Amino acid sequence: MVCINAVHIHIGDKNVPGPVYVFLQLNDYSTDCNGEILLTPNLATANEVDSAVEHLIEEIHAAGKAAKRILLKSQKKVQEEPAFTV
């Protein structure tokens, strides 16, 4: 299974100017023998498929909520204390 709970943020500064943005990153994942990233373990039943999909959806929703919260907080901070200009 993958773990999608890392939210990273970029705030422009004098060295790396730019807008505030966030991105989601996989914290943990499994690969097959060819090095392909697997989203789930082997699933043998329809219930296992449903459960795995629901779990992925929950993780993505949680990461999205965290990203929005961090993004809004950071954008507000930048408005109050503008980043350095080059």
Secondary structure by P-SEA (a helix, b strand, c coil): cccccbbbbbbbccccccccbbbbbbcccccccccccccccccccaaaaaaaaaaaaaaaaaaaaaaaaaaaaaaaaaaacccccc
